[in-house]
């Protein structure tokens, strides 16, 4: 069983990542995490996060044991670059290339467990359009019954709508801003 995890467009050069990726290639997952934890490189953090993601995928989706996994393959590829410019002397400019990377980790098993497919996830049954319409009609009927309970003052106007003007919400808002209301 192979589990593939990918990280795309990481804002770090592939050259820096390959230095750390070489540490964990072909190593058990537990040992690889320890090596990344104590590696004194900035590239170790995204690699550790991606490796933990792969372990979680193996445990949750495929019900594999964490101690039975190893880093079968790790590949770091270039992913293009962001091109920027910095000013230099005499009005000239020099390009800055901020390189991006793609990382792919393939986790394999030390001893084959016989699992070949992901476990099936339970999905709720879809709601039909007819059921949604019926629910909407029920809520509309309950709204009508709520409108009957509106309190009125002695002049017969609704207390809820007392501040509303006949011109609508927009005019009310502009009156409030100008202080005329």
Steps between C-alpha positions, in 0.01 A plus 500: 500500500637842404380832636587812302492849650591817313582856589490742210642849456702515821687829509846351549764397252517134408876500558451577871222244533702221336769531769247404768303256281810284468497446878167319503504307172449126562467539878221391737245771571579527874871542434433747218288721727777500763762594241284784371435619853871543570614611154631855519343609170193707423393245237442237771172658618293469178639151440401392852149641455458318171631175649256530793220558251597183317504304825155631593368402157640149537352457847156651436422412140681167464514383866875432480732488800733798540793278607470292183562797263816622331585784263518304178562797274538875544526731203557877493432674169524859383170682464587818319594828659371841596694767317570825684736791446727691736650841427876530453750777438468751214127437451534137402313199639592140574259207486415298810373147441293365789492130432207267573495123554275195479556218752369145458535238772408135442455292814526121480463212741782303658293181516200467270173522691277386213299824487463616141225764511383782723221432744160621383372819653135528595324776312164644592215450258443804280196718572252515216365827369145402593596461866662844499184657356284333766728627776485851350120493499492392864731785603291751299185391687674540835617851398140602427388387845785702656381820327163479675669545837649846423414754769334827403501829686196719574509666155474157332852498347738211546760557769748296298472726192465828688835645387463394137420771247287463189795581272685181584823389654737698277344837575487413867870421495596827329278702734678341791839594362407863433326541835164607348300203625 
